[in-house]
Amino acid sequence: MARSLSENFLAFIREKSLVRKGGKVLLTVSGGLDSTTMAHLFAKSGIPFGIAHCNFSLRGKESDGDQLFVEKLAKKLGVEFHTVQFRTKEFAKKNKLSVQEAARNLRYEWFEKIRHDFHYDVIATAHHRDDSTETFFINLIRGTGTAGLKGIPVKNGKIIRPLLFAGRTEIESWAKKKKIKFREDSSNADDAYLRNSLRHHLLPYFKANETKFDEKIQDVMGYFEFIDGFIRKNLNEWKKNNVRRLNDHNEAIPLNKLRKQESPDRFLSLLLHSYGITNLDSHRILAAQSAGKVFHSGKFRLLFDRDELILQTGKEYESDTLEIDLIPTEFRRGGKSYILQFLNAERLDHIPRETNIHAVDAGKLTFPLTVRKWQPGDSFHPFGMKGRKKVSDFLIDRKVNKFDKEMTLVLLSGQNIVCILGHRIDDRFKITSDTHSVLKIEICDEHRADTDI
């Protein structure tokens, strides 16, 4: 006798180890057929869960109606309910994203916050087998490479998909049998969306004319999953041997090593995919003629910088001005730790001569000191040089790349630059035979600072 959907649901969760014993699951419920059915399956399973719903404010009263429906569903099932309302279009415009991308970023960031704050183990989405097939064809059409042809993963970090074993027809049949009420999203009927067009026209044709179509597609996606794993293993080895880690948020990819590959643009495309970057034109990047060209992709930026491509994650750096009244002290900016302490001039011999350590005459300083990013028009007297020099010209002469230049900090005493942190002190604050007290500034990566302190 064939097992019911609910029995297969539990068997799939156990087989794939999606929920640990005693674990609590956060369900993402839109109010549509799939997610509402998932909520009822969890209620029947006995696995502890709560429900989260996002109102993206995209369909007016219809969106508000979905929110109310899901709230009532959570109350009926006797579980925790979490909801949020986003101004999705405003967010998309501000961050130069499509509405779909904006909605995705907003919801997954919020789901993770709720998971963490309310102590859920994992987040469950209601993607099913047909969704995975649609994703395969969408990625095939858009040319996303092997990574996009393996379908939707059953588990990805804290995200689980406990319905991937079932197709849409099975879910509809079970919901009808159990008389489950759900909300219809009017946008699902709009063939202007590629996914809807595939769902309504292309895939029904294949299923009607190709024997065991679903099984064949699952086999193909499994094959591409194997290929993707093989590629990732080799890419990780290449990155380990060739990519330089500049700091916590920047990595340098050597252009000469890229261009030695049999197909440099395709190799770069795979390499970028391994970071999660899927929408940059690798051919255009490698064809860049001058240093300083920046390519943007969501939270990433890629800088074409002479002999390297510098990849920067989208971490927001602290930009406020910092005042320092007391020494010793430590502050952190841009993935680095800055440690300041006073030394007696007699201990100067103990200070290593390294670029990450500065030593200046403390008696020449006026407190509070100020730390900020350098600004256009800033100038100083570089140690060992005569006369003034603009900070911008100094950084250009040192061939500091655009990303590092953006994050370069200066330490000021009053209106005077004491040093460009990580580069050069000002000659006016140098140590002389009359120096009695020294301010030592040491700069190191955050993880090293954590270890040393």
Contacts in CASP RR format, 6 or more apart in sequence:
PFRMAT RR
TARGET T0000
AUTHOR 0000-0000-0000
METHOD contacts of the structure
MODEL  1
MARSLSENFLAFIREKSLVRKGGKVLLTVSGGLDSTTMAHLFAKSGIPFG
IAHCNFSLRGKESDGDQLFVEKLAKKLGVEFHTVQFRTKEFAKKNKLSVQ
EAARNLRYEWFEKIRHDFHYDVIATAHHRDDSTETFFINLIRGTGTAGLK
GIPVKNGKIIRPLLFAGRTEIESWAKKKKIKFREDSSNADDAYLRNSLRH
HLLPYFKANETKFDEKIQDVMGYFEFIDGFIRKNLNEWKKNNVRRLNDHN
EAIPLNKLRKQESPDRFLSLLLHSYGITNLDSHRILAAQSAGKVFHSGKF
RLLFDRDELILQTGKEYESDTLEIDLIPTEFRRGGKSYILQFLNAERLDH
IPRETNIHAVDAGKLTFPLTVRKWQPGDSFHPFGMKGRKKVSDFLIDRKV
NKFDKEMTLVLLSGQNIVCILGHRIDDRFKITSDTHSVLKIEICDEHRAD
TDI
3 11 0 8 1.000
4 174 0 8 1.000
5 41 0 8 1.000
5 166 0 8 1.000
5 170 0 8 1.000
5 171 0 8 1.000
5 173 0 8 1.000
5 174 0 8 1.000
6 41 0 8 1.000
6 44 0 8 1.000
6 45 0 8 1.000
6 174 0 8 1.000
8 165 0 8 1.000
8 166 0 8 1.000
9 41 0 8 1.000
9 45 0 8 1.000
9 162 0 8 1.000
9 163 0 8 1.000
9 165 0 8 1.000
9 166 0 8 1.000
10 45 0 8 1.000
12 18 0 8 1.000
12 162 0 8 1.000
12 164 0 8 1.000
12 165 0 8 1.000
13 19 0 8 1.000
13 45 0 8 1.000
13 47 0 8 1.000
13 162 0 8 1.000
16 154 0 8 1.000
16 155 0 8 1.000
18 122 0 8 1.000
18 124 0 8 1.000
18 154 0 8 1.000
18 155 0 8 1.000
18 160 0 8 1.000
18 162 0 8 1.000
19 25 0 8 1.000
19 47 0 8 1.000
19 121 0 8 1.000
19 122 0 8 1.000
19 160 0 8 1.000
19 162 0 8 1.000
20 121 0 8 1.000
22 48 0 8 1.000
23 47 0 8 1.000
23 48 0 8 1.000
23 121 0 8 1.000
23 122 0 8 1.000
24 48 0 8 1.000
24 49 0 8 1.000
24 50 0 8 1.000
24 119 0 8 1.000
24 120 0 8 1.000
24 121 0 8 1.000
25 42 0 8 1.000
25 47 0 8 1.000
25 48 0 8 1.000
25 49 0 8 1.000
25 50 0 8 1.000
25 120 0 8 1.000
25 121 0 8 1.000
25 122 0 8 1.000
25 123 0 8 1.000
25 124 0 8 1.000
25 160 0 8 1.000
26 49 0 8 1.000
26 50 0 8 1.000
26 51 0 8 1.000
26 52 0 8 1.000
26 82 0 8 1.000
26 111 0 8 1.000
26 114 0 8 1.000
26 115 0 8 1.000
26 118 0 8 1.000
26 120 0 8 1.000
26 122 0 8 1.000
26 123 0 8 1.000
26 124 0 8 1.000
27 35 0 8 1.000
27 38 0 8 1.000
27 39 0 8 1.000
27 42 0 8 1.000
27 49 0 8 1.000
27 50 0 8 1.000
27 51 0 8 1.000
27 52 0 8 1.000
27 124 0 8 1.000
27 126 0 8 1.000
28 35 0 8 1.000
28 52 0 8 1.000
28 53 0 8 1.000
28 54 0 8 1.000
28 107 0 8 1.000
28 111 0 8 1.000
28 123 0 8 1.000
28 124 0 8 1.000
28 125 0 8 1.000
28 126 0 8 1.000
29 35 0 8 1.000
29 36 0 8 1.000
29 38 0 8 1.000
29 39 0 8 1.000
29 51 0 8 1.000
29 52 0 8 1.000
29 53 0 8 1.000
29 70 0 8 1.000
29 73 0 8 1.000
29 74 0 8 1.000
29 126 0 8 1.000
30 53 0 8 1.000
30 54 0 8 1.000
30 66 0 8 1.000
30 70 0 8 1.000
30 126 0 8 1.000
30 183 0 8 1.000
30 185 0 8 1.000
31 53 0 8 1.000
31 66 0 8 1.000
31 69 0 8 1.000
31 70 0 8 1.000
31 73 0 8 1.000
31 182 0 8 1.000
31 183 0 8 1.000
32 66 0 8 1.000
32 182 0 8 1.000
32 183 0 8 1.000
32 184 0 8 1.000
32 185 0 8 1.000
33 171 0 8 1.000
33 172 0 8 1.000
33 175 0 8 1.000
33 180 0 8 1.000
33 182 0 8 1.000
34 126 0 8 1.000
34 127 0 8 1.000
34 128 0 8 1.000
34 131 0 8 1.000
34 163 0 8 1.000
34 168 0 8 1.000
34 171 0 8 1.000
35 125 0 8 1.000
35 126 0 8 1.000
36 73 0 8 1.000
36 175 0 8 1.000
36 180 0 8 1.000
36 181 0 8 1.000
36 182 0 8 1.000
36 183 0 8 1.000
37 126 0 8 1.000
37 163 0 8 1.000
37 171 0 8 1.000
37 174 0 8 1.000
37 175 0 8 1.000
37 180 0 8 1.000
37 182 0 8 1.000
38 124 0 8 1.000
38 126 0 8 1.000
38 162 0 8 1.000
38 163 0 8 1.000
39 49 0 8 1.000
39 51 0 8 1.000
39 73 0 8 1.000
39 77 0 8 1.000
40 77 0 8 1.000
40 175 0 8 1.000
40 178 0 8 1.000
40 180 0 8 1.000
41 162 0 8 1.000
41 163 0 8 1.000
42 49 0 8 1.000
42 124 0 8 1.000
43 49 0 8 1.000
43 77 0 8 1.000
43 79 0 8 1.000
49 79 0 8 1.000
49 124 0 8 1.000
50 74 0 8 1.000
50 79 0 8 1.000
50 80 0 8 1.000
50 81 0 8 1.000
50 82 0 8 1.000
50 120 0 8 1.000
51 70 0 8 1.000
51 73 0 8 1.000
51 74 0 8 1.000
51 77 0 8 1.000
51 79 0 8 1.000
51 80 0 8 1.000
51 81 0 8 1.000
51 82 0 8 1.000
52 81 0 8 1.000
52 82 0 8 1.000
52 83 0 8 1.000
52 110 0 8 1.000
52 111 0 8 1.000
52 114 0 8 1.000
52 123 0 8 1.000
53 66 0 8 1.000
53 67 0 8 1.000
53 70 0 8 1.000
53 71 0 8 1.000
53 81 0 8 1.000
53 82 0 8 1.000
53 83 0 8 1.000
54 83 0 8 1.000
54 84 0 8 1.000
54 86 0 8 1.000
54 103 0 8 1.000
54 106 0 8 1.000
54 107 0 8 1.000
54 110 0 8 1.000
55 63 0 8 1.000
55 64 0 8 1.000
55 66 0 8 1.000
55 67 0 8 1.000
55 83 0 8 1.000
55 84 0 8 1.000
55 85 0 8 1.000
55 86 0 8 1.000
56 63 0 8 1.000
56 86 0 8 1.000
56 88 0 8 1.000
56 103 0 8 1.000
56 106 0 8 1.000
56 107 0 8 1.000
57 63 0 8 1.000
57 85 0 8 1.000
57 86 0 8 1.000
57 87 0 8 1.000
57 88 0 8 1.000
57 89 0 8 1.000
58 88 0 8 1.000
58 89 0 8 1.000
58 99 0 8 1.000
58 103 0 8 1.000
59 185 0 8 1.000
59 186 0 8 1.000
59 187 0 8 1.000
62 185 0 8 1.000
62 186 0 8 1.000
65 183 0 8 1.000
66 183 0 8 1.000
66 185 0 8 1.000
67 83 0 8 1.000
67 85 0 8 1.000
69 183 0 8 1.000
70 81 0 8 1.000
70 83 0 8 1.000
71 81 0 8 1.000
71 83 0 8 1.000
74 80 0 8 1.000
74 81 0 8 1.000
75 81 0 8 1.000
80 118 0 8 1.000
82 114 0 8 1.000
82 118 0 8 1.000
84 110 0 8 1.000
86 103 0 8 1.000
86 106 0 8 1.000
86 107 0 8 1.000
88 99 0 8 1.000
88 102 0 8 1.000
88 103 0 8 1.000
88 106 0 8 1.000
89 99 0 8 1.000
89 102 0 8 1.000
91 97 0 8 1.000
91 102 0 8 1.000
91 106 0 8 1.000
92 98 0 8 1.000
92 99 0 8 1.000
92 101 0 8 1.000
92 102 0 8 1.000
95 102 0 8 1.000
95 105 0 8 1.000
95 298 0 8 1.000
97 105 0 8 1.000
97 298 0 8 1.000
108 159 0 8 1.000
111 123 0 8 1.000
112 123 0 8 1.000
112 158 0 8 1.000
114 120 0 8 1.000
115 121 0 8 1.000
115 122 0 8 1.000
115 123 0 8 1.000
115 158 0 8 1.000
121 158 0 8 1.000
122 158 0 8 1.000
122 159 0 8 1.000
122 160 0 8 1.000
123 158 0 8 1.000
123 159 0 8 1.000
123 160 0 8 1.000
124 159 0 8 1.000
124 160 0 8 1.000
124 161 0 8 1.000
124 162 0 8 1.000
125 159 0 8 1.000
125 160 0 8 1.000
125 161 0 8 1.000
126 161 0 8 1.000
126 163 0 8 1.000
127 152 0 8 1.000
127 161 0 8 1.000
127 163 0 8 1.000
127 164 0 8 1.000
128 163 0 8 1.000
128 164 0 8 1.000
128 166 0 8 1.000
128 167 0 8 1.000
128 168 0 8 1.000
128 171 0 8 1.000
129 163 0 8 1.000
129 164 0 8 1.000
129 165 0 8 1.000
129 166 0 8 1.000
129 167 0 8 1.000
129 168 0 8 1.000
129 214 0 8 1.000
129 218 0 8 1.000
130 167 0 8 1.000
130 168 0 8 1.000
130 199 0 8 1.000
130 203 0 8 1.000
131 152 0 8 1.000
132 151 0 8 1.000
132 152 0 8 1.000
132 164 0 8 1.000
132 221 0 8 1.000
133 151 0 8 1.000
133 203 0 8 1.000
133 214 0 8 1.000
133 217 0 8 1.000
134 195 0 8 1.000
134 198 0 8 1.000
134 199 0 8 1.000
134 203 0 8 1.000
135 148 0 8 1.000
135 151 0 8 1.000
135 152 0 8 1.000
136 148 0 8 1.000
136 149 0 8 1.000
136 151 0 8 1.000
136 217 0 8 1.000
136 220 0 8 1.000
136 221 0 8 1.000
137 198 0 8 1.000
137 202 0 8 1.000
137 203 0 8 1.000
138 194 0 8 1.000
138 195 0 8 1.000
138 198 0 8 1.000
139 145 0 8 1.000
139 148 0 8 1.000
139 149 0 8 1.000
139 151 0 8 1.000
140 149 0 8 1.000
141 194 0 8 1.000
144 273 0 8 1.000
144 278 0 8 1.000
145 269 0 8 1.000
145 270 0 8 1.000
145 273 0 8 1.000
146 224 0 8 1.000
146 227 0 8 1.000
146 228 0 8 1.000
146 231 0 8 1.000
147 228 0 8 1.000
147 231 0 8 1.000
147 273 0 8 1.000
147 278 0 8 1.000
148 224 0 8 1.000
148 228 0 8 1.000
149 220 0 8 1.000
149 221 0 8 1.000
149 224 0 8 1.000
149 228 0 8 1.000
150 221 0 8 1.000
150 222 0 8 1.000
150 224 0 8 1.000
150 225 0 8 1.000
150 228 0 8 1.000
151 221 0 8 1.000
151 224 0 8 1.000
151 225 0 8 1.000
152 161 0 8 1.000
152 164 0 8 1.000
153 161 0 8 1.000
154 160 0 8 1.000
154 161 0 8 1.000
154 164 0 8 1.000
155 161 0 8 1.000
163 171 0 8 1.000
167 214 0 8 1.000
175 182 0 8 1.000
187 193 0 8 1.000
187 196 0 8 1.000
188 196 0 8 1.000
189 196 0 8 1.000
190 196 0 8 1.000
191 197 0 8 1.000
191 200 0 8 1.000
191 201 0 8 1.000
206 213 0 8 1.000
207 213 0 8 1.000
207 214 0 8 1.000
210 216 0 8 1.000
231 270 0 8 1.000
232 274 0 8 1.000
235 270 0 8 1.000
235 271 0 8 1.000
235 274 0 8 1.000
236 274 0 8 1.000
238 271 0 8 1.000
239 271 0 8 1.000
239 274 0 8 1.000
242 253 0 8 1.000
242 254 0 8 1.000
242 257 0 8 1.000
243 251 0 8 1.000
243 252 0 8 1.000
243 253 0 8 1.000
243 254 0 8 1.000
244 251 0 8 1.000
244 252 0 8 1.000
244 254 0 8 1.000
244 308 0 8 1.000
245 251 0 8 1.000
246 252 0 8 1.000
246 310 0 8 1.000
246 404 0 8 1.000
247 334 0 8 1.000
247 335 0 8 1.000
247 336 0 8 1.000
247 445 0 8 1.000
248 315 0 8 1.000
248 334 0 8 1.000
248 335 0 8 1.000
248 445 0 8 1.000
248 446 0 8 1.000
248 447 0 8 1.000
249 312 0 8 1.000
249 313 0 8 1.000
249 314 0 8 1.000
249 315 0 8 1.000
249 334 0 8 1.000
249 335 0 8 1.000
250 310 0 8 1.000
250 311 0 8 1.000
250 312 0 8 1.000
250 313 0 8 1.000
250 403 0 8 1.000
250 404 0 8 1.000
251 310 0 8 1.000
251 311 0 8 1.000
252 308 0 8 1.000
252 309 0 8 1.000
252 310 0 8 1.000
252 311 0 8 1.000
253 271 0 8 1.000
253 308 0 8 1.000
253 309 0 8 1.000
253 310 0 8 1.000
253 311 0 8 1.000
254 307 0 8 1.000
254 308 0 8 1.000
255 286 0 8 1.000
255 307 0 8 1.000
255 308 0 8 1.000
255 309 0 8 1.000
256 307 0 8 1.000
258 264 0 8 1.000
258 267 0 8 1.000
258 268 0 8 1.000
258 271 0 8 1.000
258 286 0 8 1.000
258 309 0 8 1.000
259 286 0 8 1.000
261 267 0 8 1.000
264 282 0 8 1.000
264 286 0 8 1.000
265 282 0 8 1.000
265 283 0 8 1.000
265 286 0 8 1.000
266 282 0 8 1.000
268 282 0 8 1.000
268 285 0 8 1.000
268 286 0 8 1.000
268 309 0 8 1.000
269 282 0 8 1.000
272 278 0 8 1.000
272 280 0 8 1.000
272 282 0 8 1.000
272 297 0 8 1.000
272 302 0 8 1.000
275 300 0 8 1.000
275 311 0 8 1.000
276 300 0 8 1.000
277 297 0 8 1.000
277 300 0 8 1.000
277 302 0 8 1.000
278 297 0 8 1.000
279 297 0 8 1.000
280 295 0 8 1.000
280 297 0 8 1.000
280 302 0 8 1.000
284 295 0 8 1.000
285 295 0 8 1.000
285 302 0 8 1.000
285 304 0 8 1.000
285 309 0 8 1.000
288 304 0 8 1.000
290 304 0 8 1.000
291 304 0 8 1.000
291 305 0 8 1.000
291 306 0 8 1.000
291 401 0 8 1.000
292 303 0 8 1.000
292 304 0 8 1.000
292 305 0 8 1.000
292 401 0 8 1.000
292 402 0 8 1.000
293 303 0 8 1.000
293 304 0 8 1.000
294 301 0 8 1.000
294 302 0 8 1.000
294 303 0 8 1.000
294 304 0 8 1.000
294 402 0 8 1.000
295 301 0 8 1.000
295 302 0 8 1.000
295 303 0 8 1.000
295 304 0 8 1.000
296 302 0 8 1.000
298 314 0 8 1.000
299 313 0 8 1.000
299 314 0 8 1.000
300 311 0 8 1.000
300 312 0 8 1.000
300 313 0 8 1.000
300 314 0 8 1.000
301 311 0 8 1.000
301 312 0 8 1.000
301 314 0 8 1.000
301 403 0 8 1.000
302 309 0 8 1.000
302 310 0 8 1.000
302 311 0 8 1.000
302 312 0 8 1.000
303 309 0 8 1.000
303 310 0 8 1.000
303 311 0 8 1.000
303 312 0 8 1.000
303 401 0 8 1.000
303 402 0 8 1.000
303 403 0 8 1.000
305 401 0 8 1.000
305 402 0 8 1.000
306 399 0 8 1.000
310 401 0 8 1.000
310 403 0 8 1.000
312 403 0 8 1.000
315 334 0 8 1.000
317 333 0 8 1.000
317 334 0 8 1.000
317 407 0 8 1.000
318 332 0 8 1.000
318 333 0 8 1.000
318 334 0 8 1.000
319 373 0 8 1.000
321 370 0 8 1.000
321 371 0 8 1.000
321 372 0 8 1.000
322 331 0 8 1.000
322 333 0 8 1.000
322 370 0 8 1.000
322 371 0 8 1.000
322 372 0 8 1.000
323 368 0 8 1.000
323 369 0 8 1.000
323 370 0 8 1.000
323 371 0 8 1.000
324 331 0 8 1.000
324 340 0 8 1.000
324 367 0 8 1.000
324 368 0 8 1.000
324 369 0 8 1.000
324 370 0 8 1.000
324 371 0 8 1.000
325 367 0 8 1.000
325 368 0 8 1.000
327 340 0 8 1.000
327 341 0 8 1.000
327 342 0 8 1.000
327 439 0 8 1.000
328 339 0 8 1.000
328 340 0 8 1.000
328 341 0 8 1.000
328 342 0 8 1.000
329 339 0 8 1.000
329 340 0 8 1.000
330 337 0 8 1.000
330 338 0 8 1.000
330 339 0 8 1.000
330 340 0 8 1.000
330 449 0 8 1.000
330 453 0 8 1.000
331 337 0 8 1.000
331 338 0 8 1.000
331 371 0 8 1.000
332 338 0 8 1.000
332 446 0 8 1.000
332 449 0 8 1.000
333 371 0 8 1.000
333 407 0 8 1.000
333 409 0 8 1.000
334 407 0 8 1.000
335 445 0 8 1.000
335 446 0 8 1.000
336 443 0 8 1.000
336 444 0 8 1.000
336 445 0 8 1.000
336 446 0 8 1.000
337 443 0 8 1.000
337 444 0 8 1.000
337 445 0 8 1.000
337 446 0 8 1.000
337 448 0 8 1.000
337 449 0 8 1.000
337 450 0 8 1.000
338 371 0 8 1.000
338 421 0 8 1.000
338 441 0 8 1.000
338 442 0 8 1.000
338 443 0 8 1.000
339 441 0 8 1.000
339 442 0 8 1.000
339 443 0 8 1.000
339 444 0 8 1.000
339 449 0 8 1.000
340 439 0 8 1.000
340 440 0 8 1.000
340 441 0 8 1.000
341 439 0 8 1.000
341 440 0 8 1.000
342 362 0 8 1.000
342 437 0 8 1.000
342 438 0 8 1.000
342 439 0 8 1.000
342 440 0 8 1.000
343 350 0 8 1.000
343 351 0 8 1.000
343 359 0 8 1.000
343 437 0 8 1.000
343 438 0 8 1.000
343 439 0 8 1.000
343 440 0 8 1.000
344 436 0 8 1.000
344 437 0 8 1.000
344 438 0 8 1.000
345 431 0 8 1.000
345 435 0 8 1.000
345 436 0 8 1.000
345 437 0 8 1.000
345 438 0 8 1.000
347 438 0 8 1.000
348 359 0 8 1.000
348 431 0 8 1.000
348 438 0 8 1.000
351 357 0 8 1.000
351 359 0 8 1.000
351 438 0 8 1.000
351 440 0 8 1.000
355 422 0 8 1.000
355 423 0 8 1.000
356 422 0 8 1.000
356 442 0 8 1.000
356 443 0 8 1.000
356 444 0 8 1.000
357 440 0 8 1.000
357 441 0 8 1.000
357 442 0 8 1.000
357 443 0 8 1.000
358 419 0 8 1.000
358 421 0 8 1.000
358 422 0 8 1.000
358 425 0 8 1.000
358 440 0 8 1.000
358 441 0 8 1.000
359 425 0 8 1.000
359 431 0 8 1.000
359 438 0 8 1.000
359 439 0 8 1.000
359 440 0 8 1.000
359 441 0 8 1.000
360 418 0 8 1.000
360 419 0 8 1.000
360 425 0 8 1.000
360 426 0 8 1.000
360 429 0 8 1.000
360 430 0 8 1.000
360 431 0 8 1.000
360 438 0 8 1.000
360 439 0 8 1.000
360 441 0 8 1.000
361 429 0 8 1.000
361 430 0 8 1.000
361 431 0 8 1.000
361 432 0 8 1.000
361 435 0 8 1.000
361 437 0 8 1.000
361 438 0 8 1.000
361 439 0 8 1.000
362 435 0 8 1.000
362 437 0 8 1.000
362 438 0 8 1.000
362 439 0 8 1.000
363 435 0 8 1.000
363 436 0 8 1.000
363 437 0 8 1.000
364 413 0 8 1.000
364 428 0 8 1.000
364 429 0 8 1.000
365 413 0 8 1.000
365 418 0 8 1.000
365 429 0 8 1.000
365 439 0 8 1.000
366 413 0 8 1.000
366 414 0 8 1.000
367 413 0 8 1.000
369 411 0 8 1.000
369 412 0 8 1.000
369 413 0 8 1.000
369 414 0 8 1.000
369 418 0 8 1.000
370 411 0 8 1.000
370 412 0 8 1.000
370 414 0 8 1.000
371 409 0 8 1.000
371 410 0 8 1.000
371 411 0 8 1.000
371 412 0 8 1.000
371 421 0 8 1.000
372 409 0 8 1.000
372 410 0 8 1.000
372 412 0 8 1.000
373 406 0 8 1.000
373 407 0 8 1.000
373 408 0 8 1.000
373 409 0 8 1.000
373 410 0 8 1.000
374 391 0 8 1.000
374 392 0 8 1.000
374 395 0 8 1.000
374 408 0 8 1.000
374 409 0 8 1.000
374 410 0 8 1.000
374 420 0 8 1.000
376 392 0 8 1.000
377 390 0 8 1.000
377 391 0 8 1.000
377 392 0 8 1.000
378 390 0 8 1.000
378 391 0 8 1.000
378 392 0 8 1.000
378 410 0 8 1.000
378 417 0 8 1.000
379 388 0 8 1.000
379 389 0 8 1.000
379 390 0 8 1.000
379 391 0 8 1.000
379 417 0 8 1.000
380 388 0 8 1.000
380 389 0 8 1.000
380 391 0 8 1.000
380 394 0 8 1.000
380 410 0 8 1.000
380 416 0 8 1.000
380 417 0 8 1.000
380 420 0 8 1.000
380 426 0 8 1.000
381 387 0 8 1.000
381 388 0 8 1.000
381 389 0 8 1.000
381 426 0 8 1.000
381 427 0 8 1.000
381 428 0 8 1.000
382 389 0 8 1.000
382 394 0 8 1.000
382 424 0 8 1.000
382 426 0 8 1.000
382 427 0 8 1.000
383 424 0 8 1.000
383 425 0 8 1.000
383 426 0 8 1.000
383 427 0 8 1.000
383 430 0 8 1.000
384 427 0 8 1.000
385 427 0 8 1.000
391 408 0 8 1.000
391 410 0 8 1.000
391 417 0 8 1.000
391 420 0 8 1.000
394 420 0 8 1.000
394 423 0 8 1.000
394 424 0 8 1.000
395 405 0 8 1.000
395 408 0 8 1.000
395 420 0 8 1.000
395 423 0 8 1.000
398 423 0 8 1.000
400 408 0 8 1.000
400 423 0 8 1.000
408 420 0 8 1.000
408 421 0 8 1.000
408 423 0 8 1.000
409 420 0 8 1.000
409 421 0 8 1.000
410 417 0 8 1.000
410 418 0 8 1.000
410 419 0 8 1.000
410 420 0 8 1.000
410 421 0 8 1.000
411 417 0 8 1.000
411 418 0 8 1.000
411 419 0 8 1.000
411 421 0 8 1.000
411 441 0 8 1.000
412 418 0 8 1.000
413 429 0 8 1.000
416 426 0 8 1.000
416 428 0 8 1.000
416 429 0 8 1.000
417 426 0 8 1.000
418 425 0 8 1.000
418 426 0 8 1.000
418 429 0 8 1.000
419 425 0 8 1.000
419 426 0 8 1.000
419 429 0 8 1.000
419 441 0 8 1.000
421 441 0 8 1.000
421 443 0 8 1.000
422 443 0 8 1.000
431 438 0 8 1.000
444 452 0 8 1.000
END
